[in-house]
């Protein structure tokens, strides 16, 4: 299976030939992959070098002229480093664009904390009007990207090396409404577990044999409040666990707001705030944060039985 980033490069290169208003702005990351597209469309594939503030400003400037920019680099350099430009150049000026990140929370541990971005979605949560997609498979990434290219709004697509074994229908291209809502993967009455993007396989393994709902989310903003309410209504208790591949608790406030008229409990699982200072491998980071199947089962069952 190709990676989400590989698929992003291939599909975007294809879309550049089909969509004359589409442009790609890079900051060295993935420049080699886009080299053929840059030769074919030198005026619409721009590499600004390692200048992340300029990366965002150039993309927003293109949007002001009516173009649809895709702005791409590692998540830490796309959202965290140039956050002021994201806030002002896109948000304050009221223009749309697509931010596509790579690297997830810890895809390349050897790069150190500078190349990790567990807080990217939480940071974007401070801004208005962003749609946030977290695909769990390259096929899902492709569908969500194609959908974003057709629009004019502000979209963040968070890519990762971590992926589920199988893709699930998302996006308008599949005739599904799953791109704006949570889909039901497993039904039960003993609580509801929301698995975001690449966390689904681990959540399914962790909840095997448990009487719980499992919902799958590839779009976390806007948050599917109605879908969550429908899920908890099927059981006697409104106990919710949200498993996200970024900062723990990022969607807890959204879930609490969705269930504010019901007695409920919410547990937010994800990447902890403490920095892990040894490189290790991605799988070791998952285990250290309790996001492998074993860690998730222990925490989910402990919460639901309390």
QUIJO-V267537 format. One record per pair of residues at least 12 apart in sequence whose C-alpha atoms are under 10 Angstrom apart, sorted by sequence separation. I is the first residue (numbers start at 1). J is the second residue. If there is no record, write none. Layout:
{{I;J} {I;J}}
This chain:
{{12;24} {34;46} {46;58} {59;71} {103;115} {104;116} {105;117} {106;118} {121;133} {133;145} {145;157} {170;182} {182;194} {203;215} {215;227} {228;240} {240;252} {255;267} {276;288} {24;37} {34;47} {46;59} {56;69} {58;71} {59;72} {86;99} {102;115} {103;116} {104;117} {105;118} {121;134} {144;157} {170;183} {182;195} {203;216} {215;228} {242;255} {252;265} {253;266} {255;268} {276;289} {24;38} {31;45} {56;70} {57;71} {102;116} {103;117} {104;118} {105;119} {169;183} {182;196} {193;207} {200;214} {241;255} {252;266} {271;285} {31;46} {56;71} {102;117} {103;118} {104;119} {105;120} {133;148} {168;183} {185;200} {200;215} {240;255} {251;266} {252;267} {253;268} {271;286} {274;289} {31;47} {55;71} {56;72} {101;117} {104;120} {141;157} {200;216} {215;231} {240;256} {251;267} {252;268} {270;286} {272;288} {273;289} {24;41} {30;47} {55;72} {131;148} {141;158} {168;185} {199;216} {200;217} {214;231} {249;266} {251;268} {252;269} {271;288} {272;289} {23;41} {28;46} {29;47} {31;49} {44;62} {55;73} {141;159} {186;204} {198;216} {199;217} {213;231} {249;267} {250;268} {251;269} {271;289} {272;290} {23;42} {24;43} {25;44} {26;45} {27;46} {28;47} {101;120} {141;160} {185;204} {191;210} {192;211} {193;212} {194;213} {195;214} {196;215} {197;216} {198;217} {212;231} {213;232} {240;259} {248;267} {249;268} {250;269} {270;289} {271;290} {13;33} {17;37} {23;43} {24;44} {25;45} {26;46} {27;47} {28;48} {29;49} {52;72} {79;99} {190;210} {191;211} {192;212} {193;213} {194;214} {195;215} {196;216} {197;217} {198;218} {212;232} {248;268} {249;269} {250;270} {269;289} {270;290} {271;291} {9;30} {13;34} {16;37} {20;41} {23;44} {24;45} {25;46} {26;47} {27;48} {28;49} {29;50} {52;73} {78;99} {79;100} {138;159} {186;207} {189;210} {190;211} {191;212} {192;213} {193;214} {194;215} {195;216} {196;217} {197;218} {213;234} {238;259} {247;268} {248;269} {249;270} {250;271} {269;290} {270;291} {9;31} {12;34} {13;35} {15;37} {16;38} {22;44} {23;45} {24;46} {25;47} {26;48} {27;49} {28;50} {55;77} {56;78} {78;100} {79;101} {131;153} {132;154} {133;155} {134;156} {135;157} {136;158} {137;159} {138;160} {186;208} {188;210} {189;211} {190;212} {191;213} {192;214} {193;215} {194;216} {195;217} {196;218} {197;219} {213;235} {247;269} {248;270} {249;271} {269;291} {9;32} {10;33} {13;36} {14;37} {17;40} {21;44} {22;45} {23;46} {24;47} {25;48} {26;49} {27;50} {28;51} {44;67} {50;73} {55;78} {56;79} {78;101} {130;153} {131;154} {132;155} {133;156} {134;157} {135;158} {136;159} {137;160} {138;161} {147;170} {148;171} {187;210} {188;211} {189;212} {190;213} {191;214} {192;215} {193;216} {194;217} {195;218} {196;219} {197;220} {212;235} {246;269} {247;270} {248;271} {249;272} {6;30} {9;33} {10;34} {13;37} {16;40} {17;41} {20;44} {25;49} {26;50} {27;51} {28;52} {45;69} {52;76} {53;77} {75;99} {77;101} {78;102} {129;153} {130;154} {131;155} {132;156} {133;157} {134;158} {135;159} {136;160} {137;161} {147;171} {187;211} {188;212} {189;213} {196;220} {220;244} {238;262} {239;263} {240;264} {241;265} {242;266} {243;267} {244;268} {245;269} {246;270} {247;271} {248;272} {5;30} {8;33} {9;34} {12;37} {13;38} {16;41} {26;51} {27;52} {44;69} {45;70} {46;71} {47;72} {52;77} {53;78} {57;82} {60;85} {64;89} {75;100} {76;101} {77;102} {129;154} {130;155} {131;156} {132;157} {133;158} {134;159} {135;160} {136;161} {137;162} {138;163} {146;171} {147;172} {186;211} {187;212} {188;213} {217;242} {237;262} {238;263} {239;264} {240;265} {241;266} {242;267} {243;268} {244;269} {245;270} {246;271} {247;272} {248;273} {26;52} {27;53} {51;77} {52;78} {53;79} {56;82} {60;86} {63;89} {64;90} {70;96} {71;97} {72;98} {73;99} {74;100} {75;101} {76;102} {128;154} {129;155} {130;156} {131;157} {132;158} {133;159} {134;160} {136;162} {137;163} {138;164} {140;166} {141;167} {143;169} {144;170} {145;171} {146;172} {147;173} {186;212} {187;213} {188;214} {214;240} {217;243} {229;255} {237;263} {238;264} {239;265} {240;266} {241;267} {242;268} {243;269} {244;270} {245;271} {246;272} {247;273} {270;296} {6;33} {10;37} {13;40} {27;54} {50;77} {52;79} {55;82} {56;83} {59;86} {63;90} {68;95} {69;96} {70;97} {71;98} {72;99} {73;100} {74;101} {75;102} {76;103} {135;162} {136;163} {137;164} {139;166} {140;167} {143;170} {144;171} {146;173} {186;213} {187;214} {212;239} {213;240} {214;241} {215;242} {216;243} {217;244} {228;255} {232;259} {237;264} {238;265} {239;266} {240;267} {241;268} {242;269} {243;270} {244;271} {269;296} {5;33} {9;37} {13;41} {16;44} {26;54} {27;55} {52;80} {53;81} {54;82} {56;84} {57;85} {60;88} {61;89} {68;96} {69;97} {70;98} {71;99} {72;100} {73;101} {74;102} {75;103} {76;104} {135;163} {136;164} {137;165} {138;166} {139;167} {140;168} {142;170} {143;171} {144;172} {185;213} {186;214} {187;215} {212;240} {214;242} {223;251} {237;265} {238;266} {239;267} {240;268} {241;269} {242;270} {243;271} {16;45} {25;54} {26;55} {27;56} {52;81} {53;82} {56;85} {57;86} {60;89} {61;90} {64;93} {66;95} {67;96} {68;97} {69;98} {70;99} {71;100} {72;101} {73;102} {74;103} {75;104} {76;105} {135;164} {136;165} {137;166} {138;167} {139;168} {140;169} {141;170} {142;171} {143;172} {144;173} {184;213} {185;214} {186;215} {225;254} {229;258} {233;262} {25;55} {26;56} {51;81} {52;82} {53;83} {55;85} {56;86} {59;89} {60;90} {63;93} {64;94} {65;95} {66;96} {67;97} {68;98} {69;99} {70;100} {71;101} {72;102} {73;103} {74;104} {75;105} {104;134} {136;166} {137;167} {139;169} {140;170} {141;171} {143;173} {184;214} {185;215} {186;216} {220;250} {221;251} {224;254} {225;255} {228;258} {229;259} {232;262} {269;299} {25;56} {51;82} {52;83} {53;84} {54;85} {55;86} {56;87} {57;88} {58;89} {59;90} {60;91} {63;94} {64;95} {74;105} {136;167} {137;168} {139;170} {140;171} {142;173} {143;174} {183;214} {184;215} {185;216} {220;251} {223;254} {224;255} {225;256} {227;258} {228;259} {269;300} {13;45} {25;57} {26;58} {53;85} {56;88} {57;89} {61;93} {63;95} {64;96} {98;130} {124;156} {135;167} {136;168} {147;179} {182;214} {183;215} {184;216} {222;254} {223;255} {225;257} {226;258} {229;261} {232;264} {267;299} {25;58} {26;59} {52;85} {53;86} {56;89} {57;90} {60;93} {62;95} {63;96} {81;114} {96;129} {97;130} {98;131} {99;132} {100;133} {135;168} {164;197} {165;198} {182;215} {183;216} {184;217} {221;254} {225;258} {226;259} {229;262} {267;300} {25;59} {56;90} {60;94} {61;95} {62;96} {63;97} {96;130} {98;132} {163;197} {164;198} {166;200} {181;215} {182;216} {183;217} {194;228} {220;254} {224;258} {225;259} {24;59} {60;95} {62;97} {92;127} {94;129} {121;156} {135;170} {144;179} {162;197} {163;198} {164;199} {165;200} {166;201} {181;216} {182;217} {183;218} {193;228} {223;258} {23;59} {53;89} {59;95} {60;96} {91;127} {92;128} {120;156} {143;179} {162;198} {163;199} {164;200} {165;201} {181;217} {182;218} {192;228} {267;303} {25;62} {59;96} {60;97} {76;113} {77;114} {80;117} {83;120} {87;124} {91;128} {121;158} {160;197} {161;198} {162;199} {163;200} {164;201} {180;217} {181;218} {182;219} {266;303} {267;304} {24;62} {59;97} {60;98} {76;114} {77;115} {79;117} {86;124} {91;129} {120;158} {159;197} {160;198} {163;201} {164;202} {178;216} {179;217} {180;218} {181;219} {182;220} {193;231} {265;303} {23;62} {59;98} {76;115} {77;116} {78;117} {80;119} {87;126} {91;130} {140;179} {158;197} {159;198} {178;217} {179;218} {180;219} {181;220} {192;231} {193;232} {265;304} {22;62} {23;63} {59;99} {75;115} {76;116} {77;117} {79;119} {80;120} {83;123} {87;127} {178;218} {179;219} {180;220} {181;221} {191;231} {192;232} {203;243} {21;62} {22;63} {31;72} {56;97} {74;115} {75;116} {76;117} {79;120} {80;121} {83;124} {86;127} {87;128} {178;219} {179;220} {180;221} {181;222} {182;223} {183;224} {191;232} {202;243} {245;286} {248;289} {21;63} {30;72} {31;73} {74;116} {75;117} {76;118} {78;120} {79;121} {180;222} {181;223} {182;224} {189;231} {190;232} {191;233} {192;234} {29;72} {30;73} {56;99} {74;117} {75;118} {76;119} {77;120} {80;123} {180;223} {181;224} {182;225} {184;227} {188;231} {189;232} {191;234} {192;235} {200;243} {21;65} {22;66} {23;67} {24;68} {25;69} {26;70} {27;71} {28;72} {29;73} {30;74} {75;119} {76;120} {79;123} {80;124} {135;179} {180;224} {181;225} {182;226} {183;227} {187;231} {188;232} {189;233} {190;234} {191;235} {199;243} {200;244} {245;289} {21;66} {22;67} {23;68} {24;69} {25;70} {26;71} {27;72} {28;73} {29;74} {75;120} {79;124} {100;145} {181;226} {182;227} {183;228} {189;234} {190;235} {191;236} {192;237} {198;243} {199;244} {200;245} {21;67} {22;68} {23;69} {24;70} {25;71} {26;72} {27;73} {75;121} {133;179} {178;224} {181;227} {182;228} {188;234} {189;235} {190;236} {191;237} {192;238} {193;239} {194;240} {195;241} {196;242} {197;243} {198;244} {199;245} {245;291} {20;67} {21;68} {22;69} {23;70} {24;71} {25;72} {26;73} {27;74} {98;145} {133;180} {170;217} {171;218} {181;228} {184;231} {187;234} {188;235} {189;236} {190;237} {191;238} {192;239} {193;240} {194;241} {195;242} {196;243} {197;244} {198;245} {244;291} {19;67} {20;68} {21;69} {22;70} {23;71} {24;72} {25;73} {29;77} {132;180} {168;216} {170;218} {171;219} {187;235} {189;237} {190;238} {191;239} {192;240} {193;241} {194;242} {195;243} {196;244} {197;245} {243;291} {19;68} {131;180} {169;218} {170;219} {182;231} {189;238} {190;239} {191;240} {192;241} {193;242} {194;243} {195;244} {196;245} {27;77} {98;148} {168;218} {189;239} {190;240} {191;241} {192;242} {193;243} {194;244} {195;245} {196;246} {27;78} {97;148} {98;149} {97;149} {107;159} {108;160} {98;151} {105;158} {107;160} {108;161} {243;296} {97;151} {98;152} {104;158} {105;159} {106;160} {107;161} {96;151} {97;152} {98;153} {99;154} {100;155} {101;156} {102;157} {103;158} {104;159} {105;160} {106;161} {107;162} {96;152} {97;153} {98;154} {99;155} {100;156} {101;157} {102;158} {103;159} {104;160} {105;161} {106;162} {141;197} {95;152} {96;153} {97;154} {98;155} {99;156} {100;157} {101;158} {102;159} {103;160} {104;161} {105;162} {140;197} {243;300} {12;70} {95;153} {96;154} {97;155} {98;156} {99;157} {100;158} {101;159} {102;160} {103;161} {104;162} {241;299} {242;300} {94;153} {95;154} {96;155} {97;156} {98;157} {99;158} {100;159} {101;160} {102;161} {103;162} {136;195} {241;300} {94;154} {136;196} {137;197} {158;218} {240;300} {135;196} {136;197} {137;198} {157;218} {134;196} {135;197} {136;198} {157;219} {241;303} {90;153} {91;154} {133;196} {134;197} {135;198} {136;199} {156;219} {240;303} {241;304} {90;154} {133;197} {134;198} {135;199} {136;200} {239;303} {240;304} {136;201} {156;221} {239;304} {155;221} {237;304} {199;270} {29;101} {30;102} {29;102} {193;266} {23;97} {24;98} {25;99} {144;218} {191;265} {192;266} {193;267} {194;268} {195;269} {196;270} {22;97} {70;145} {144;219} {193;268} {79;156} {141;218} {70;148} {78;156} {140;218} {70;149} {68;148} {69;149} {136;216} {68;149} {136;217} {137;218} {68;150} {75;157} {135;217} {136;218} {68;151} {69;152} {75;158} {134;217} {135;218} {162;245} {68;152} {74;158} {75;159} {133;217} {134;218} {135;219} {67;152} {68;153} {70;155} {71;156} {72;157} {74;159} {75;160} {133;218} {134;219} {160;245} {206;291} {208;293} {66;152} {70;156} {74;160} {132;218} {133;219} {134;220} {206;292} {207;293} {132;219} {133;220} {134;221} {205;292} {206;293} {207;294} {210;297} {131;219} {132;220} {133;221} {203;291} {205;293} {206;294} {63;152} {131;220} {132;221} {133;222} {202;291} {203;292} {204;293} {205;294} {206;295} {207;296} {208;297} {131;221} {132;222} {202;292} {203;293} {206;296} {207;297} {210;300} {130;221} {131;222} {132;223} {201;292} {202;293} {203;294} {205;296} {206;297} {207;298} {210;301} {8;100} {129;221} {130;222} {131;223} {199;291} {201;293} {202;294} {204;296} {205;297} {206;298} {212;304} {129;222} {199;292} {202;295} {203;296} {204;297} {206;299} {207;300} {8;102} {199;293} {202;296} {203;297} {206;300} {207;301} {5;100} {202;297} {206;301} {5;101} {125;221} {5;102} {124;221} {203;300} {4;102} {5;103} {121;220} {121;221} {193;300} {191;300} {134;244} {134;245} {191;303} {192;304} {191;304} {190;304} {191;305} {190;305} {162;282} {161;282} {162;283} {121;245} {122;246} {121;246} {122;247} {125;250} {118;244} {120;246} {121;247} {122;248} {125;251} {22;149} {118;245} {119;246} {120;247} {122;249} {123;250} {21;149} {22;150} {118;246} {119;247} {122;250} {117;246} {118;247} {119;248} {121;250} {122;251} {7;137} {8;138} {11;141} {12;142} {19;149} {117;247} {118;248} {120;250} {121;251} {4;135} {7;138} {8;139} {11;142} {15;146} {19;150} {119;250} {4;136} {6;138} {7;139} {10;142} {11;143} {118;250} {4;137} {5;138} {8;141} {9;142} {12;145} {3;137} {4;138} {7;141} {8;142} {11;145} {12;146} {15;149} {2;137} {3;138} {4;139} {7;142} {11;146} {1;137} {2;138} {3;139} {4;140} {5;141} {1;138} {2;139} {4;141} {5;142} {8;145} {12;149} {1;139} {3;141} {4;142} {8;146} {106;245} {105;245} {106;246} {104;245} {105;246} {104;246} {105;247} {8;159} {118;270} {119;271} {5;158} {118;271} {119;272} {4;158} {5;159} {117;271} {118;272} {119;273} {4;159} {5;160} {6;161} {118;273} {3;159} {4;160} {5;161} {3;160} {4;161} {3;161} {4;162} {2;161} {3;162} {4;163} {116;275} {3;163} {1;163} {113;275} {112;275} {113;276} {1;165} {112;276} {113;277} {106;271} {112;277} {113;278} {105;271} {112;278} {113;279} {109;276} {112;279} {109;277} {110;278} {111;279} {109;278} {110;279} {109;279} {110;280} {108;279} {109;280} {110;281} {108;280} {109;281} {110;282} {106;279} {108;281} {109;282} {107;281} {108;282} {106;281} {107;282} {109;284} {106;282} {107;283} {109;285} {105;282} {106;283} {107;285} {106;285} {105;285} {106;286} {105;286}}
